Amino acid sequence: LLMQGSMFNTWKPMWVVLLEDGIEFYKRKADNSPKGMVPLKGSSINSPCQDFGKRMFVFKLTAAKQQDHFFQAAYLEERDAWVRDIKKAINCIDGGQRFARKSTRKSIRLPETINLSALYLSMKDPEKGIKELKLEKDKKVFNHCFTGISVIDWLVSSNSIRNRREGLMLASSLLSEGYLQPAGDTSKAAAEGLSDTPFLDLSDAYYYFPDSGFFCEGNSSDDDVVLKEEFRGIVVKQGCLLKQGHRRKNWKVRKFVLREDPAYLHYYDPAGGEEPLGAIHLRGCVVTAVEDMPDSKKYDADNILFEIITANEIHYYLQAASSTERTEWIKAIQAVARTGK
């Protein structure tokens, strides 16, 4: 998420972790110690937050000592998911209950000895772990992935769980913590809450490890389409966007090509030319929608803007043709930023 700093009214990308009793935020995901923590006991949350008219999808968390903390999500559904989980955590504290996601609401209790990080490493073991396969569905080929059934089968065979029902909860926990990623419409719909469980024990529900080199190719117009190109990496999405220049602050139409491995957003002259004019490295970046920007020359079209902040905190402003297209670009860039190298 983006978080507003306490000085100079600046916004910076932070890796945010929701705990049972508080929110920790880190400068980078790999950091061992947080930059700070907001305790949830006695806190309240306000969404949508209108304190920043030019920033979209902001929510405000007010701590017990009346300190306000502002966070910005990338798009509407992401903000609502954060707000929903934070409200639930606050309500659990007030009611003396233990916070649990939807996937863990049932009465099954996992053994205390289970360590998700260690379990993930075992699942990835080349000899004894889950086998990564090339699977086909709906005219698409999914590389370096596996089925939901194979995950539960492996958990049973490794004695990590006592039954398949418990395996569903454990696999859902792995999914919610990012150790597993959904691939394809079936598993993605379940992960977004359109099924009884976030994880599916099915042969046609596909998943992959986030650092496995997964990619999809096929004959479809979905966002999952990946076309192979001679230039570096696999193309995930491409199209024309408006890009603001860094020096003159003017806007120019550029053709953008989003590549997954390595994680780059290259931009070209739309009139032609094989060599890119530049590239944005997306690994570890944060991308959010914005309504307007200060100190910039406005373009004479609707400001359907989004902002990319790279890992080394370089800001790029882009404009899509519609709000739907903007959301599609944001989601695609987020996915590449998480899984690309």
N, C-alpha and C positions, 0 to 999 in steps of 0.2 A: 504494500500500500504506500501511497504518499502520505507523509506526516508533516504538519506545519511545525516549523521550528519556533522556539521561544524567543529568538532574537531575529530582528530584521524582517519578520513576516515571510520567511522563505519556506519553500516546500521541498522536502527531500525524500527519496525512496528509502523505505525501511522494510526489513523482513519482520513481520508481525506474527506473534504466536499467542493464541488465546489459551490461557490456563483455566483451571477450575476457579481460581480466586483472583485472577488479574490478567493483564495484557503486557507481555514483554515485547520490546522492539529492539532489533539489532541493525547495525549498519549493513552487514552482509549475512547471508544465510549461514555461511561457514563459521562465523564468529562463535567463540565459546562463551562469552559473557555478554549480556544485554547492555545496551546504552541506557536503558531505563525501564521502569515498570509502572503501570497504572493499576492500583488495587481496585477491585470491582465492588467490594463491600461498601454499601452506602452510595454507590455511583448511580448515575442515570444517563440515558442515551437519547439523543435527539436526531431524528432523521425523517424527512430530508432537512438538512441544515442550510439555511439561506444566508449565512454570515458572509459567504464569499460568492458574490453574484456571478463571477466569471469562471468559477470552478464547479463542475458538475459532480454529482454522486458523492457529496461530502456528508459525513456524519460526525456528530459531536459527542464526546464522552466526557461527562462532568464528574470528577472524582468527589469523594466525600468532603474534601476541604475546599470545594467550589473552584477547583482548577479545571479549566477547559482544555481538552485535547481534541484536535481536529484531524480526521483521516479522510483520504480520498481514494475511492475504488475506481476501477477502470470502466465499469459499465453498471447499469441499473441492477441486474441480477446479482452481480458480485457484491455490491453494496448491501442489498437486501439480505443476502445470505450472512454477511458479517453481522449486521444489525440483529438478525433473528437469533444467531448463536450467542451473541453478547447479552441480549435480553434474557435468554434462557439461563445463562450462567449467573446473571444477577438475581433472577428469580429463585434459582436453586440455593444460592447463598442465603437469601432472605427466608427461604422455607426450610433451611437446614438439610437440604438434599444434596446429592452428588450430581454434578453436571454429567450428561451423557448425550452424545449425538443420536440422531434417529436410529442409526444402525445398532446402537447398544442399549436401546430402551427395553428390550426384552429381559426376561429374568435369568438369562444365562450369565454365569460368572466365569470369566477366563481365569486360568491358573495364574497366580501372582508371579510365577517364574518366567512368564513369556516376555521376551524383549523383542520389540518389533524390528529394531535395527539389526540385531543379531540374526533374527529369523530371515530378514531380507537377504543378508549375505549368504545364508544357507540355501535359500531358494535360487540364488544366482550361481551356485557352485557348478562349474562346468561338468563335473562327474556325477554328482548326486542331486543336483538341483532340478528345477523345472526346465524341460527341454523347449528351446525356442524354435518355432516352426515357421514355414511359409504357408499361410492359410488363405483360402479364396471364399468370397461371399459377395453376392450382388455385383458381379462383374468387376470386383476389386481384388487385388492381391495384397495381403498384409504380411509384411516381412518382419522377422524377429518378434513374433508374438506367440500367444498360447491361449487356450480356452479357459473359461471359468471352471469347467469340470476338472481340468487337469490341475488347477490350483488347489481345489478342495481335495482331490485324490492325493496330491503330494502332501498336504497337511495331515491327512489321515495316515498315510504310510510312514510319515516321519514321527508319528506319535505326538504331534504338536497340539492335537485336539482330540476330543473324546467321541465326537460324532459330526455329521455333515452340517447340522444346524449350528453347532458351535463354530464350525469352519466358516460359515457364512459371516458370522459376526467378526471373526478374526480377519478374514479377507477384506471385509468392509472397513475395518480399522486400518489395514495396510493401504487401502485405496484412499481413505480420507487423509492419511498422513503423507501421501505422495509416493509411497514405495511401489505402488502399482498405478498404471494409467489405463483408462478405457480406450479401446480402438474400435471404431465402427458405431453405427447408429444405435444398436441394441444395448450395448454396455454403456454408451454415453447417456442414453435416456434414463437408464437406471441410476447412474451416478448423479444425475441432476434431479433425482427425487420422483421420477415417474414410474417407479416400481415399489414393491413392498420392501425390498432391500436394495441398498446401493450397489452391492455386488451380486452377480448372477451365477448360480451353479448350473450353467448351460453350455452345450457344445457349440452354440452359435453366438456366444458372447465372448468377445476377444479382448485381451489385455496385453500389456507389455511393460517391461522395466524401463524407467525413464532414461537410463543411460545406456540402453542396449543397441542403439542404432536403428530403431524401428522406423520404417517408412511404408507408405501405402501407395499403390499405383493401380490405375484402372480406367475404365471408360465410364465416367460419371461427371456431373457438374457440381458435386458436393465440395465442401471445403477440404475433404479428405484427399482429393485428387492430388497426386504428386507426379509431375512430369519430369523425366530424366533429360538433362541437358548437358552438352559438352563442357560448359563452364562449371566452375566449382559448385558442388552441392546439388541437392534435390529441390526443385521448385515446388513450393507449397501453394503460393498465391501470387498473382501478378495483375497489374492494372495501372491506370493513370491516377495520380493524385497531385494536388497542389503542394508545393514545398516552399517554405519561407527560407530565403537566403540568410546566411549568418552575418554578412557584412552590410549589405544595402537594405536588408529587411523587406525586399520585394518578393513577390510570389511568382513562381513559374511552374508550368505543367511539366511533370516528369513521369516517365514510365518506371514503376517500381516492381521489383522481382524479389519475392521473399523466399529465402533458401533455408533449409532445415539443418543441413550438416555440411559445412559449418553454418552457424546461425548468423546470417547476414541479410540485411535489406539493401539491395543494390538499387541505384537509380540511374536512368539513362535519358538521353535526349529522345523524346517521343517521335521525332522526325526520322530517327534511324541511328545506326551506329552500334557496333558490337561491343565496344569498350564502355564500361560504366563510368559515369561522371564522378561517382563516389559510392561509399558504402557505410552503413550503420551496423556496428556489431551489436547483436541483440542479447548475447548471453548475459544474464543477470540484470537486464534492463527492466524498467517499470514503464508501462504505457497507460495513459488515462485520457478520457474525453475532457475537452475544455470548450468553453463557449466563446472566449475572446482572449486576447493577449495584450498586455500593456506595452507601450513603446514600440508598436509595430505598424507598418503601413497596411491598412485594411484592404482586403480584396473586395471587389464589388459584387460578391455573391454571399449567400448565407454562410455564416461561420460554423460549419460542421467540422470542427477541428478536433485533433487529438495530438497529444504530446508524448514523445518518447524521451526518457531520461536514461542514458546508458550507465553502465556500471561505474564509469569514471566521471559521471555527472555532467555529460554534455547533453544539452537540450535540443531537440528537433521538433518543429511544429509542422504538421501536415493537415491537409483539408480533403475530405472525401466528398463525393457527389450527393450523398444522402446519409441520414442517420443510420439506416440499416447497413449500408456499406461501411460506415465508420465502425460499427460494432463488429462486423465480420473481420475487418482488418485488425482491430484490437485483440479479438479472440485468437486469430491466427498468429499474431506476433507474440502474444502471451505463451501460446503452446510452444513455439520455436524457442523462445527465451528460456523456457524450463528444460527442454529436452535437447536442444542443439548444442554443439560444441564451440 
